[in-house]
Amino acid sequence: MNTRQKKFALATMTGVSISVALAGCSTGTTTADAGAGAAAPGTAASTPTAGGSTGSGGSTGSAPAAGGSASGASTYADGTYEATGGYTSPNGKEEIDVSITLAGDVITAVTVTPEATNPNSVNYQTQFADGISSVVVGKDIDEIDVSRVAGSSLTSGGFNAAVETIKGDAAA
């Protein structure tokens, strides 16, 4: 190996090491995963949760005052919302169930339930479910766009589809 090849190999190894270290340190990143291919969001169906008064938006809780979140009023009704998001993996169509609790347009709790049928997809969905809370809790629902969580990049397509359905259901 000549000196130029050694430098190239060292630079490549350094870049890979930094990427792995960053991915391992913050499993809840939302960085784009351009190399893995985009997951096409599938269908998303929403189901409001039981309890409280259910309005036409499918929420539990009270409706906020009219107006946008910039003026202090909420765009979305507070409550807990559930939706199923679909996406396509190399193993075929998969789904995940998503439950989000909103307060003042901010996500205060999130639960993702894996619904995959393929064991490999179940593994990725479980990793996603374990890491999603640290990515979205405490953030405005309009500001999240999840692309990769805990090594799972395709599950985010189903999650994002479910979030869009929830936003429609929660719209004040």
C-alpha positions as CSV (number, residue, x, y, z in Angstrom):
1,M,0.0,0.0,0.0
2,N,1.4,3.4,-0.9
3,T,1.1,6.5,1.3
4,R,-1.8,7.9,-0.6
5,Q,-3.8,4.6,-0.2
6,K,-3.0,4.5,3.5
7,K,-4.2,8.1,4.0
8,F,-7.4,7.3,2.1
9,A,-8.0,4.2,4.2
10,L,-7.3,6.1,7.4
11,A,-9.7,8.9,6.4
12,T,-12.4,6.4,5.5
13,M,-12.0,4.5,8.8
14,T,-12.1,7.7,10.7
15,G,-15.3,8.8,9.0
16,V,-17.0,5.4,9.6
17,S,-15.8,5.4,13.3
18,I,-17.3,8.9,13.9
19,S,-20.6,7.9,12.2
20,V,-20.9,4.8,14.3
21,A,-20.0,6.6,17.5
22,L,-22.6,9.3,16.8
23,A,-25.2,6.8,15.9
24,G,-24.5,4.8,19.0
25,C,-24.5,7.8,21.3
26,S,-27.8,9.2,20.2
27,T,-30.1,6.5,19.1
28,G,-32.9,9.0,18.8
29,T,-31.5,11.0,15.9
30,T,-33.6,12.3,13.1
31,T,-30.9,12.6,10.5
32,A,-31.8,11.7,7.0
33,D,-30.9,8.3,5.8
34,A,-30.3,9.1,2.1
35,G,-28.4,5.9,1.4
36,A,-31.1,3.4,2.6
37,G,-33.8,4.6,0.3
38,A,-37.0,6.3,1.2
39,A,-39.9,4.4,2.6
40,A,-43.1,5.2,0.9
41,P,-45.7,6.0,3.5
42,G,-48.6,3.7,3.1
43,T,-52.0,4.0,4.4
44,A,-52.8,5.3,7.8
45,A,-55.9,4.7,9.7
46,S,-56.8,6.5,12.9
47,T,-58.7,5.4,16.0
48,P,-59.5,7.8,18.8
49,T,-58.8,6.5,22.3
50,A,-61.6,5.7,24.7
51,G,-62.4,8.0,27.6
52,G,-63.2,11.7,27.9
53,S,-65.5,13.4,25.4
54,T,-64.8,12.5,21.8
55,G,-65.3,15.3,19.4
56,S,-65.5,15.2,15.7
57,G,-61.7,15.4,15.6
58,G,-61.3,12.0,17.4
59,S,-59.7,13.5,20.5
60,T,-60.1,12.9,24.1
61,G,-60.0,16.1,26.0
62,S,-61.1,19.7,25.3
63,A,-60.7,21.7,22.1
64,P,-58.3,24.6,22.2
65,A,-59.1,28.2,21.3
66,A,-58.9,29.0,17.6
67,G,-55.6,30.3,16.2
68,G,-52.1,29.1,15.5
69,S,-49.5,28.1,18.0
70,A,-47.5,31.2,17.3
71,S,-50.1,33.3,19.1
72,G,-50.1,30.9,22.1
73,A,-53.2,29.1,21.1
74,S,-53.0,25.5,20.0
75,T,-53.6,24.3,16.5
76,Y,-54.5,20.8,17.7
77,A,-56.9,19.7,20.4
78,D,-55.3,18.2,23.5
79,G,-55.8,14.5,23.9
80,T,-54.5,11.1,23.0
81,Y,-54.7,9.9,19.4
82,E,-54.1,6.6,17.8
83,A,-53.4,5.7,14.2
84,T,-51.9,2.9,12.2
85,G,-49.2,3.7,9.7
86,G,-48.2,1.5,6.8
87,Y,-44.9,1.3,4.9
88,T,-43.2,-1.0,2.5
89,S,-40.1,-2.9,3.6
90,P,-38.0,-5.4,1.6
91,N,-40.2,-8.1,3.2
92,G,-43.4,-6.5,2.0
93,K,-46.1,-4.3,3.5
94,E,-45.8,-3.6,7.2
95,E,-47.8,-1.6,9.8
96,I,-47.2,0.0,13.2
97,D,-49.6,1.4,15.7
98,V,-48.9,4.8,17.0
99,S,-50.4,6.5,20.0
100,I,-49.5,10.2,20.7
101,T,-50.6,12.4,23.5
102,L,-50.8,16.2,22.8
103,A,-50.9,19.1,25.1
104,G,-50.7,22.6,23.5
105,D,-49.4,21.1,20.2
106,V,-46.5,19.4,22.1
107,I,-46.1,15.7,22.1
108,T,-46.1,14.7,25.8
109,A,-46.1,10.9,25.3
110,V,-45.7,8.5,22.4
111,T,-46.1,4.7,22.1
112,V,-45.3,2.7,19.0
113,T,-46.6,-0.9,18.9
114,P,-44.9,-3.2,16.3
115,E,-47.4,-5.0,14.1
116,A,-44.9,-6.5,11.6
117,T,-45.3,-10.1,10.5
118,N,-41.7,-10.7,9.4
119,P,-39.2,-11.4,12.2
120,N,-36.6,-9.0,10.7
121,S,-39.2,-6.2,10.5
122,V,-40.3,-7.0,14.1
123,N,-36.7,-6.4,15.2
124,Y,-36.5,-3.0,13.4
125,Q,-39.9,-1.9,14.6
126,T,-39.0,-2.9,18.2
127,Q,-35.8,-0.8,18.0
128,F,-37.8,2.1,16.6
129,A,-40.4,1.8,19.3
130,D,-37.7,1.8,22.0
131,G,-36.0,4.9,20.6
132,I,-38.8,7.1,19.3
133,S,-39.8,8.7,22.7
134,S,-36.4,10.5,23.0
135,V,-36.8,11.9,19.5
136,V,-40.3,13.4,19.6
137,V,-41.5,13.9,23.2
138,G,-41.3,17.5,24.1
139,K,-41.5,18.7,20.5
140,D,-44.2,20.5,18.6
141,I,-46.0,17.9,16.4
142,D,-45.6,20.2,13.4
143,E,-41.8,20.3,13.8
144,I,-41.1,16.5,13.8
145,D,-40.2,14.6,10.6
146,V,-38.6,11.3,11.7
147,S,-36.3,9.6,9.2
148,R,-34.2,7.2,11.2
149,V,-34.5,6.0,14.8
150,A,-32.3,3.4,16.6
151,G,-31.0,2.0,13.3
152,S,-34.5,1.7,11.7
153,S,-35.0,3.9,8.7
154,L,-38.0,2.3,7.0
155,T,-40.3,2.2,10.1
156,S,-40.3,6.0,10.1
157,G,-42.4,6.0,6.9
158,G,-45.2,4.3,8.8
159,F,-44.7,6.5,11.8
160,N,-44.8,9.7,9.7
161,A,-48.0,8.4,7.9
162,A,-49.6,7.8,11.3
163,V,-48.6,11.3,12.6
164,E,-50.2,12.9,9.5
165,T,-53.4,11.1,10.3
166,I,-53.3,12.1,13.9
167,K,-52.7,15.7,12.9
168,G,-55.8,15.6,10.8
169,D,-57.8,14.1,13.6
170,A,-56.5,16.5,16.2
171,A,-56.9,19.7,14.1
172,A,-59.0,22.2,16.0
